[in-house]
Amino acid sequence: MGLNEAVKRDFVSQMITLMEEEQVTMTEKGFDPATKVELLKTKEENVTKAEIAQQSAAAKAMEATTHANDLLDEAYREASNIADLLSGLYGKESEIVKKIRKIRK
């Protein structure tokens, strides 16, 4: 099973903290974590920015979907009103109204 977003984010954050806290010990062993800490901090910041952009895009997509659905509802109501008008104008037994009944779901 793959790791979820929260687990991955937490791991990155904890690795940064660990390297910052253990910098002296790591440096004594010949590994200077400063560059890697900065790299992970930059990547973590980029992830946060990308997620903000993703959330914004999702919100815009939801708004666009709602708007499109509202316009479709409006068009359907207008078509339905026209069908009712034609039914009243021609009567229920006219061929036009029979065709309308077939296409109206």
Backbone as a ProteinNet text record, in pm:
[ID]
protein_1_A
[PRIMARY]
MGLNEAVKRDFVSQMITLMEEEQVTMTEKGFDPATKVELLKTKEENVTKAEIAQQSAAAKAMEATTHANDLLDEAYREASNIADLLSGLYGKESEIVKKIRKIRK
[TERTIARY]
84.4	0	88.4	55.2	134.2	113.6	206.2	197.2	105.1	26.2	-62.5	10.5	-55.1	4	50.8	-31.5	2.4	127.3	139.6	255.3	382	373.4	489	531.1	431.8	460.3	525.9	472.8	526.5	670.1	698.1	833.3	932.9	896.7	985.7	1012.5	907.2	920.2	1007.3	986	1064.2	1211	1236.9	1375.7	1446.5	1377	1435.6	1470.5	1373.9	1394.7	1510.4	1513.5	1619.1	1756.7	1768.9	1899.4	1940.8	1843.6	1876.3	1922.5	1851.2	1885.7	2016.6	2046.5	2164.8	2277.2	2274.5	2374	2516.4	2542.6	2677.8	2722.2	2636.3	2669.2	2693.4	2609.8	2624.2	2751.8	2782.7	2902.9	3027.4	3024.6	3137.2	3162.5	3058.5	3071.3	3101.7	3120.6	3158.3	3041.6	2923.5	2807.3	2755.4	2763.6	2708.6	2567.7	2465.9	2327.5	2270.5	2344.4	2290.4	2232.7	2306	2259.7	2132.5	2129.2	2010.8	1891.2	1916.3	1807.3	1746.2	1831.4	1781.8	1707.3	1759.8	1693.7	1553.8	1545.1	1414.2	1319	1370.9	1285.9	1230.2	1314	1269.7	1163.5	1187.9	1091.4	960.2	970.1	851.3	769.9	840.3	774.8	708	776.1	719.3	593.4	596.4	479	361.6	388.7	282.4	223.2	309.2	260.9	178.3	226.4	154.9	18.6	12.7	-115.2	-213.1	-162.9	-249.1	-305	-218.3	-263.4	-364.8	-341	-433.3	-570	-569.9	-696.1	-769.8	-696.2	-757	-818.7	-745.6	-797.2	-920.6	-920.3	-1036.1	-1157.7	-1135	-1244.3	-1299.4	-1208.3	-1252.6	-1328.3	-1281.8	-1350.3	-1490.1	-1501.6	-1632.2	-1725.3	-1671.7	-1752.1	-1796.3	-1705	-1737.1	-1843.9	-1834.3	-1934	-2070.5	-2071.9	-2197.2	-2258	-2175	-2222.5	-2279	-2206.1	-2253.2	-2385.6	-2397	-2522	-2636.6	-2608.3	-2711.3	-2760.7	-2666.7	-2704.5	-2784.9	-2747.3	-2820.9	-2961.9	-2975.1	-3108.2	-3195	-3134	-3206.3	-3253	-3164.5	-3200.1	-3310.3	-3300.7	-3402.7	-3538.5	-3538.6	-3664.8	-3727.1	-3644.1	-3695.1	-3754	-3682.5	-3733.8	-3864.8	-3871.3	-3992.4	-4108.9	-4079	-4182.2	-4234.6	-4143.9	-4185.2	-4271.6	-4232.6	-4312.2	-4452.5	-4461	-4592.4	-4673.6	-4607.1	-4674.1	-4730.6	-4649.4	-4693.9	-4807.4	-4800.7	-4907.1	-5038.1	-5029.2	-5148.6	-5200.1	-5107.8	-5143.8	-5205.2	-5146.7	-5190.7	-5282.6	-5284.7	-5367.6	-5290	-5332.4	-5260.7	-5254.8	-5347.6	-5353.6	-5286.2	-5227.3	-5161.6	-5032.1	-4990.7	-4869	-4745.2	-4742.9	-4627.8	-4615.1	-4726.6	-4724.5	-4690.6	-4737.6	-4701	-4549.8	-4490.5	-4344.8	-4272	-4327.4	-4267.3	-4268.6	-4380.4	-4389.9	-4286.3	-4257.4	-4158.7	-4015.8	-3984.2	-3849	-3831.1	-3938.7	-3930.4	-3918.6	-3820.3	-3795.9	-3830.9
-118.9	0	124.5	221.8	343.5	435.8	523.2	620.2	733.5	779.7	890.6	1024.2	1127.1	1260.8	1305.8	1282.9	1327.9	1257	1128.7	1052	1102.5	1126.5	1176.5	1314.4	1401.5	1538.1	1533.9	1450.2	1438	1385.9	1289.8	1234.9	1342.6	1420.7	1527.9	1625.1	1665.8	1760.6	1703.9	1579	1517.2	1499	1471.3	1460.3	1594.7	1702.5	1835.9	1860.9	1834.4	1855.4	1770.7	1643.6	1553.8	1603.9	1642.3	1689.3	1819.9	1906.1	2030.6	2000.7	1910.7	1877.2	1799.2	1719.3	1632.3	1680.4	1808	1862.6	1838.4	1861.9	1845.6	1700.3	1607.4	1465	1421.1	1466.3	1428.1	1486.7	1611.9	1676.7	1604.6	1559.3	1483.5	1354.8	1297.9	1175.7	1204.3	1332.7	1368.7	1405.8	1417.9	1456.3	1588.5	1690.8	1821.8	1829.8	1825.5	1820.8	1955.5	2062.1	2196.4	2207.4	2158.1	2167.4	2086.1	1967.8	1881.1	1939.1	2002.9	2068.1	2178	2259.1	2367.1	2311.5	2203.1	2139.8	2091.8	2020.5	1970.4	2083.7	2189.8	2305	2368	2380	2436.3	2347.5	2216.3	2122.6	2125.5	2133.4	2140.4	2266.8	2377.5	2504	2495.5	2433.1	2416.3	2329.3	2225.5	2139.6	2220.1	2300.8	2382.5	2478.1	2542.8	2634.3	2560	2441.2	2362	2317.7	2283.1	2241.2	2357.4	2474.5	2593.7	2618.6	2607.4	2625.3	2518.2	2395.2	2285.5	2311	2355.6	2385.2	2499.4	2598.4	2710.6	2663	2578.6	2525.3	2440.1	2361.7	2278	2364.7	2472.2	2563.2	2630	2670.6	2732.8	2632.8	2508.8	2405.9	2381.5	2379.8	2360.2	2476.4	2597.7	2715.3	2708.6	2667.9	2658.3	2552	2440.5	2333.8	2382.7	2450.4	2504.5	2603.7	2689.8	2788.7	2719.7	2620.4	2547.7	2477.7	2417.2	2349.5	2449	2565.8	2669.5	2714	2733.5	2772.8	2663.6	2537.6	2426.2	2419	2436.6	2437.7	2548.9	2664.3	2778.1	2746	2687.3	2651.5	2545.4	2447	2342.3	2401.4	2490.6	2553.7	2632	2702	2778.9	2685.4	2577.2	2480	2418.4	2390.4	2333.7	2432.6	2559.4	2662.6	2673.4	2662.9	2667.9	2546.7	2429.6	2308.1	2324.8	2381.9	2406.7	2506.1	2608.7	2708.5	2643.3	2561	2493.8	2395.9	2330.3	2237.3	2312.1	2429.3	2510.1	2567.5	2601.9	2662.1	2560	2440.4	2341.2	2233.5	2215.3	2110.4	1981	1902.2	1780.3	1676.3	1678	1573	1611.6	1731.6	1772.1	1692.8	1680.7	1605	1670.9	1801.7	1872.2	1838.2	1841.4	1812.1	1664.8	1575.3	1434	1416.4	1489.8	1484.7	1539.6	1647	1705.8	1604.6	1534	1433.8	1323.5	1287.6	1183.7	1228.5	1355.4	1401.5	1451.8	1483.7	1531.9	1413.3	1414.8	1301.1	1336.4
0	0	0	-84.7	-95.1	24.3	40.5	149.5	109.1	205.2	173.3	189.1	147.7	145.9	284.1	384	519.7	571.8	544.3	589.7	520.8	391.3	316.4	366.7	386.2	432.8	570.8	657.7	792.6	789.7	703.8	692.8	650.5	550.6	505	618.9	686.9	797.7	909.7	942.4	1049.8	1010.1	883.4	838.1	849.3	817.4	832.4	978	1065.3	1208.6	1260.5	1221.6	1267.2	1223.6	1097.4	1049.1	1115.9	1145.4	1215.5	1358.4	1425.6	1564.1	1574.2	1476	1480.5	1389.1	1355.7	1262.9	1312	1439	1492.4	1480.8	1521.9	1515.5	1372.4	1281.2	1140.4	1081.3	1118	1066.6	1117.6	1244.4	1299.8	1221.6	1162.8	1084	936.6	904.2	767.8	677	733.2	653.1	703.6	619.2	655.1	599.1	685.2	638.1	593.1	607.7	580.4	439.4	341	202	182	241.2	227.3	302.8	416.6	490.7	405	345.1	259.4	138.5	81	-33.2	5.4	118.6	162	198.6	259.4	292.9	165.6	63.6	-64.2	-127	-127	-184.8	-106.1	25.7	110.7	80.5	62.7	28.4	-109.1	-204.8	-339.4	-336.3	-253.5	-238.7	-183.6	-83	-23	-126.1	-203.5	-308.3	-413.3	-452	-552.8	-500.4	-373.4	-315.8	-306	-275.6	-273.1	-413.1	-514	-652.5	-690.5	-644.8	-673.6	-609.1	-485.4	-417	-485.1	-528.7	-600.5	-731.7	-803.6	-930.5	-907.4	-801.3	-770.3	-737.1	-663.3	-630.1	-755.8	-844.7	-970.3	-1057.1	-1059.6	-1137.8	-1082	-950	-887.6	-921.9	-917.3	-952.6	-1099.1	-1187	-1329.4	-1353.4	-1281.8	-1295.1	-1247.8	-1134.7	-1082.1	-1181.3	-1236.7	-1333.9	-1458.1	-1510.2	-1628.3	-1599.2	-1481.4	-1444.3	-1429.9	-1374.6	-1362.7	-1500.8	-1593.4	-1729.3	-1798.6	-1778.1	-1836.2	-1779.1	-1647.7	-1585.6	-1643.8	-1662.9	-1719.4	-1862.2	-1942.5	-2080.3	-2081.5	-1991.6	-1985.1	-1945.6	-1846.6	-1804.8	-1920.6	-1996.4	-2110.7	-2216.2	-2246.4	-2343.8	-2293.9	-2164.7	-2105.6	-2113.1	-2087.6	-2098.1	-2241.8	-2338	-2478	-2512	-2459.7	-2482.9	-2425.4	-2305.4	-2244.4	-2326.3	-2375.9	-2458.9	-2585.5	-2652.2	-2774.1	-2745.5	-2632	-2593	-2574.4	-2509.9	-2491.8	-2622.9	-2711	-2838.6	-2934.6	-2942	-3040	-2984	-2852.4	-2793.1	-2777.7	-2681.3	-2645.2	-2756	-2846	-2948.2	-3079.2	-3086.2	-3211.1	-3229.8	-3355.7	-3387.2	-3325	-3322.6	-3264	-3115.7	-3044.1	-2900.4	-2876.2	-2963.2	-2949.8	-2966.4	-3059.9	-3078.8	-2956.5	-2900.8	-2780.2	-2666.3	-2650.1	-2542.8	-2561.4	-2686.6	-2712.8	-2674.9	-2701.1	-2673.4	-2530	-2462.9	-2325.9	-2232	-2151.6	-2061.9	-1920.1
[MASK]
+++++++++++++++++++++++++++++++++++++++++++++++++++++++++++++++++++++++++++++++++++++++++++++++++++++++++

